[in-house]
Amino acid sequence: MKWTTANLKHPNYTAKHELFVGTHTGSFKHLLPAAEQNPHTQSNLSDISALDKESRVTTLAFGNEAQTEILLGRAKNVAELNSLGIGGGISTRRVNFTGAPIVGLARYNNNLIAGIGNGQIQSLSLDAVDEEEEEQEKEPLIINTGDHMDHLRQCSSATHIVATGGKARQNNLKVYDLSADGKQIFSSKNLPNDYLQLEVPVWDSDIGFVDGPNVLATCSRHGYVRLYDTRKQRRPVSHFASEEHGMSFAALVARGNYIYTGTTMGVLKAFDTRRMKTHVHTYKGFTGGISDLHLDETGKYLCSASLDRYVRVHEADSTVLLYQCYVKSKATKVLIRQLPEELRKESSDDENEGEQEVKTRSQKKRALKTTPLDTEYEDMFDQMPTVGDSDDEAVEKQTPVATKRKAPKQTQKTKKKKQ
């Protein structure tokens, strides 16, 4: 599909998906690409009037395996737990932490774990659901990882494992076990010094688990992608280093043998973990930096949020752009999930009602066009004389006189030519 800035949906995009988008202004939006009539309609799930400058959405994640709970973190010390209802409704609960901004959220054993930008991992119990006053008095458990943190990621297959990463060597990739009171079980080691015996700069901007808690992938603002295996060694087992100037990776998601990375210049690439020397896919259509990536349950559809105010869905294998929607503000985080069966029935019912309305309108128009004419009424108008015409004029109109057309006068030049 050609590059365009308009809202579009590929005719082959038949998967039933719904998207949740967090923006730079703090709004939390819901998109429904599965709708056939209006696939680009947007609905706000948060109160827009209560947003301020510090309401920017900094993290977005699912809170359970059923994907019925969404954890939302902002640039301030407030986290939101959004429970998705069966009929499409949503209920929000807010939890306060002692630090900001929140760069990662996870849920483990009725505890809410938050990664703070100052390098702390804070854990807060959610036992008292209705007692808001007691929640404010509670102090979270704190685990110090360093002095800076860019992202916190939870392993989907082993929920007690979380990984953190940040800027500088002391904030490199670390893995913690929440079941062992936050014990650190892995800390990465940097590559050897370069040919000038200078330290290789480290900045782990995003982290992803590759189908298990033992294999992890990181990307950096310094232009590298590294793959770690906690069972083998502390240094990366394979890595990719970009020689292009300005190649700064900001977002990463991994599944199977592929790692998908997005840069601040609007370039989305896929790497094969079995051969990390170069990329294997490039996804087009971006005009701004990529802020977040997310894969669906099947791994076939890659969803991306970009600072050009668009949310896109690509097919992971063929790199075809399937869906694109303008969300009116800079998209910072995005989630994609399969549409529940109950909502599918409701959307199909609404579409059937719309089709019936269109059919009834077309039938009415046809009925108006095919109404029989009254012959007596039409004959009466035909027999009426035209107002303002006399009898002589009427006769002249009925019998027009044929007039001969005079030949044009011949000039001297034309006469000479004839001679």
C-alpha positions in Angstrom: 0.0 0.0 0.0 1.3 3.4 -0.9 2.4 5.9 1.7 -0.4 8.2 2.9 -1.3 10.4 5.8 -5.1 9.6 5.6 -7.0 7.2 7.8 -7.0 3.8 6.0 -7.8 0.1 6.5 -6.6 -2.6 4.2 -9.3 -4.8 2.7 -7.4 -7.9 3.8 -7.3 -6.8 7.4 -10.2 -9.0 8.7 -8.8 -9.7 12.2 -11.0 -8.6 15.1 -8.8 -6.3 17.1 -9.2 -3.3 19.4 -6.6 -0.8 20.4 -5.9 1.2 23.6 -3.8 4.3 23.1 -2.1 6.6 25.6 -1.1 10.1 24.4 1.3 12.9 25.3 -1.6 15.1 26.6 -2.7 12.3 29.0 -5.8 11.1 27.2 -6.6 7.4 27.1 -8.3 6.3 23.9 -10.1 3.3 22.5 -10.0 2.4 18.8 -12.0 -0.4 17.2 -10.5 -1.4 13.8 -12.8 -4.5 13.7 -15.8 -2.2 12.9 -16.6 -2.3 9.2 -18.5 0.9 8.8 -16.5 3.3 11.1 -13.1 1.6 11.9 -11.5 4.9 12.8 -13.9 6.2 15.5 -12.3 7.1 18.8 -13.7 7.2 22.4 -11.9 8.7 25.4 -11.8 6.4 28.4 -10.5 9.1 30.8 -11.8 12.5 31.9 -10.2 15.0 29.7 -11.1 18.0 31.9 -8.9 16.6 34.8 -5.7 16.4 32.7 -2.7 18.7 33.3 0.9 19.0 32.1 2.1 16.1 34.2 -0.7 13.7 32.9 1.4 12.3 30.0 1.0 8.5 29.7 4.4 6.9 30.2 3.5 3.2 30.5 0.7 0.9 29.4 0.4 -2.8 30.1 -2.1 -5.6 30.7 -2.6 -6.6 34.3 -3.6 -10.2 33.8 -3.5 -13.1 31.3 -7.1 -12.6 30.3 -6.2 -9.0 29.3 -9.3 -7.6 31.1 -7.2 -5.1 33.2 -5.0 -2.3 31.9 -2.3 -0.7 34.0 -1.6 2.9 33.1 1.2 5.1 34.5 1.7 8.8 34.1 4.5 11.3 34.4 3.3 12.0 37.9 3.2 9.6 40.9 -0.3 8.2 40.1 -1.0 4.8 38.5 -4.4 3.7 37.2 -6.0 0.3 37.2 -8.6 0.1 34.5 -10.9 -2.9 34.6 -12.7 -3.6 31.3 -16.3 -4.7 31.7 -18.2 -7.3 29.7 -20.4 -4.8 28.0 -17.5 -2.5 27.1 -17.6 -0.4 30.3 -14.6 0.6 32.3 -13.9 1.2 36.0 -10.8 3.1 37.1 -9.0 2.9 40.4 -6.0 5.2 41.3 -3.0 4.3 43.4 -0.3 6.8 44.6 3.4 6.1 44.7 6.2 8.1 46.3 8.1 8.9 43.1 7.7 10.0 39.5 7.6 9.4 36.6 6.3 5.9 36.4 8.2 4.1 33.6 6.8 0.6 34.1 3.9 -1.3 35.8 3.4 -4.9 36.7 0.9 -7.0 38.8 2.0 -9.9 41.0 0.1 -11.6 43.9 -2.3 -8.7 44.4 0.6 -6.3 44.5 1.2 -3.4 42.1 4.8 -3.0 41.1 6.0 0.3 39.6 9.3 1.3 38.1 10.2 4.9 38.9 12.5 7.1 36.9 14.8 7.6 39.8 15.9 3.9 39.7 13.5 2.5 42.4 11.1 -0.4 42.2 8.1 0.2 44.5 5.7 -2.5 45.5 2.3 -1.7 47.0 -0.4 -4.1 48.2 -3.9 -3.8 46.8 -5.7 -5.7 49.6 -7.7 -2.8 50.8 -9.8 -2.1 47.7 -12.4 0.3 49.0 -10.4 2.0 51.8 -8.7 4.9 50.0 -7.5 6.6 53.1 -5.6 3.5 54.2 -4.0 3.2 50.8 -2.6 6.7 51.0 -1.1 6.0 54.4 0.7 2.8 53.2 4.3 3.1 52.3 5.5 0.9 49.4 8.4 -1.6 49.6 11.4 -0.1 47.7 14.1 -1.9 45.8 17.0 0.3 44.6 18.4 -0.6 41.1 20.5 2.5 40.5 20.0 6.2 40.0 18.1 6.1 36.6 15.5 3.9 35.0 14.1 4.0 31.5 11.8 1.0 31.5 10.5 -1.9 33.6 9.2 -5.0 31.9 7.4 -8.0 33.4 7.8 -11.5 31.9 4.4 -12.8 30.6 5.2 -16.5 31.1 6.8 -16.0 34.5 5.1 -13.1 36.2 7.5 -13.1 39.2 10.4 -12.0 37.0 10.9 -8.3 36.1 13.7 -6.6 34.2 14.9 -3.0 34.4 17.2 -0.9 32.3 18.5 2.7 32.1 21.2 5.1 31.1 24.9 4.6 32.1 26.8 1.5 33.1 25.5 1.3 36.7 21.9 1.2 35.3 22.3 -1.5 32.7 20.1 -4.5 32.3 19.1 -6.2 35.7 16.6 -9.0 36.4 14.8 -9.4 39.7 12.8 -12.2 41.3 9.7 -10.8 43.1 8.9 -14.2 44.7 12.3 -14.0 46.6 11.6 -10.5 48.0 13.0 -8.7 45.0 16.3 -10.6 44.9 18.6 -9.6 41.9 19.3 -12.8 39.9 21.1 -11.3 36.9 23.1 -8.2 36.0 24.5 -7.7 32.5 28.1 -6.9 31.7 29.2 -4.4 29.1 31.2 -5.3 25.9 35.0 -5.1 26.0 36.6 -1.7 25.5 37.0 -0.4 21.9 40.3 -0.2 20.0 41.1 3.0 21.9 40.6 1.2 25.2 37.5 3.4 25.9 34.4 2.2 27.5 31.5 1.4 25.2 28.6 3.7 26.1 25.5 1.9 27.6 21.9 3.0 27.5 19.2 0.3 27.7 16.1 2.3 26.6 13.8 -0.7 26.3 13.7 -4.4 27.2 11.9 -7.4 26.0 11.6 -11.1 27.0 12.0 -13.5 24.2 9.6 -16.4 24.9 10.7 -17.0 28.4 12.5 -15.5 31.5 16.0 -16.6 30.4 16.5 -14.8 27.1 16.2 -11.0 26.9 16.7 -8.4 24.3 17.6 -4.7 24.8 17.8 -1.7 22.5 19.7 1.5 23.1 19.6 5.2 22.2 23.3 4.7 21.2 22.3 2.5 18.2 22.7 -1.1 19.3 20.4 -4.1 19.9 21.7 -6.8 22.2 20.6 -10.3 23.0 21.3 -11.9 26.5 21.0 -15.4 27.8 21.0 -15.4 31.6 21.9 -19.2 31.6 25.2 -18.7 29.7 27.0 -15.5 30.4 26.6 -11.9 31.5 27.7 -10.4 28.3 25.4 -10.4 25.2 25.5 -13.6 23.2 24.8 -11.6 20.0 24.4 -8.0 19.1 23.8 -5.5 16.3 25.6 -2.2 16.2 24.5 0.4 13.8 27.1 2.3 11.8 24.6 4.9 10.7 24.7 8.3 12.4 21.6 9.1 14.4 20.3 5.5 14.6 18.6 5.7 18.1 16.4 2.9 19.2 13.5 3.9 21.5 11.1 0.9 21.5 11.4 -2.8 21.4 9.2 -5.9 21.4 10.3 -9.5 20.9 8.6 -12.8 20.0 10.0 -16.1 18.8 13.1 -15.6 16.7 12.4 -11.9 15.9 13.1 -8.6 17.6 11.1 -5.6 16.4 12.7 -2.2 17.1 11.6 1.4 16.5 13.9 4.4 16.3 13.4 8.1 17.1 13.7 8.9 13.4 10.6 6.9 12.4 12.3 3.7 11.3 10.8 0.3 12.3 13.0 -2.8 11.7 12.9 -6.5 12.5 16.0 -8.6 13.5 16.5 -12.3 13.5 18.0 -13.6 16.7 19.9 -16.3 14.8 21.7 -13.7 12.6 22.0 -10.3 14.2 24.4 -8.7 11.7 21.7 -6.9 9.8 17.9 -6.4 9.8 15.5 -8.7 7.9 12.5 -6.5 7.6 11.7 -2.7 7.3 8.3 -1.3 7.9 7.3 1.9 6.1 4.7 4.6 6.5 6.2 6.6 9.5 6.8 10.4 9.5 7.7 10.7 13.2 9.6 8.9 16.0 8.2 5.5 17.2 7.4 5.6 20.8 5.9 2.1 21.5 5.4 -1.3 19.9 3.1 -4.2 20.8 2.3 -7.6 19.3 -1.0 -9.4 19.4 -1.5 -12.8 20.9 -0.7 -14.6 17.6 2.4 -12.5 16.8 1.1 -11.9 13.3 0.2 -8.2 13.8 2.5 -5.5 14.9 1.0 -2.4 16.4 3.0 0.8 16.8 2.5 4.3 18.3 4.3 7.2 16.7 4.9 10.9 17.6 3.4 11.9 14.2 0.0 11.3 15.9 -0.8 8.1 14.1 -1.4 4.5 15.3 -0.6 1.8 12.8 -0.9 -2.0 12.5 1.5 -3.9 10.2 1.5 -7.5 9.2 4.7 -8.8 10.9 5.8 -11.2 8.1 4.8 -9.3 4.9 5.4 -5.8 6.3 2.1 -4.6 4.8 0.4 -1.6 6.4 -3.0 -2.8 7.3 -4.4 0.0 9.5 -3.7 3.6 10.2 -5.6 6.1 12.3 -5.0 9.7 13.3 -5.5 10.1 17.1 -5.2 14.0 17.3 -2.3 14.0 19.7 1.1 12.4 20.0 0.7 8.7 20.8 3.1 7.5 23.5 1.9 4.0 24.3 -0.4 1.4 22.6 -1.9 -2.0 23.4 -3.7 -4.4 21.0 -5.9 -7.4 21.9 -8.5 -9.6 20.4 -12.0 -8.3 20.5 -14.2 -10.4 22.9 -16.9 -12.5 21.4 -19.7 -10.5 23.2 -18.4 -7.2 21.7 -18.2 -8.9 18.3 -21.9 -9.8 18.5 -22.8 -6.2 19.5 -20.7 -4.7 16.7 -22.2 -7.1 14.2 -25.8 -6.3 15.4 -25.1 -2.6 15.0 -23.7 -3.1 11.5 -26.8 -5.2 10.6 -29.1 -2.4 11.9 -27.1 0.1 9.8 -27.4 -2.0 6.7 -31.2 -2.4 7.3 -31.6 1.3 7.5 -29.7 1.8 4.3 -31.8 -0.8 2.6 -35.1 0.8 3.8 -33.9 4.2 2.6 -33.0 2.9 -0.9 -36.4 1.1 -1.1 -38.2 4.3 -0.2 -36.3 6.2 -2.9 -37.2 3.5 -5.5 -40.8 3.6 -4.4 -40.9 7.3 -5.0 -39.4 6.9 -8.4 -41.7 4.1 -9.5 -45.0 5.7 -8.4 -47.7 5.6 -11.3 -48.6 8.8 -13.0 -52.2 10.2 -13.2 -53.0 10.4 -16.9 -56.0 12.6 -16.5 -54.0 15.1 -14.5 -51.2 15.2 -17.1 -53.7 15.6 -20.0 -55.3 18.6 -18.3 -52.0 20.4 -18.2 -51.2 19.5 -21.8 -54.5 21.0 -23.0 -53.9 24.3 -21.2 -52.7 27.2 -23.4 -49.5 28.9 -22.6 -49.9 32.2 -20.7 -48.7 35.3 -22.7 -48.8 33.9 -26.2 -51.3 35.2 -28.8 -53.1 33.1 -31.4 -50.9 34.4 -34.2 -47.7 33.6 -32.3 -49.0 30.1 -31.5 -49.7 29.5 -35.3 -46.3 30.8 -36.2 -44.7 28.5 -33.7 -46.7 25.5 -35.1 -45.8 26.3 -38.8 -42.3 27.8 -39.0 -41.4 29.5 -42.3 -38.3 28.2 -44.0 -35.8 31.0 -44.8 -33.1 30.8 -47.4 -29.5 31.5 -46.2 -27.8 34.1 -48.2 -24.3 33.4 -49.5 -21.6 35.5 -48.1 -20.2 38.3 -50.3 -17.3 37.4 -52.4 -14.2 39.5 -52.1 -11.8 40.4 -54.9 -9.2 37.9 -53.6 -11.6 35.0 -53.8 -12.7 36.0 -57.3 -9.1 36.1 -58.5 -8.4 32.7 -57.0 -11.4 31.2 -58.8 -10.3 32.7 -62.1 
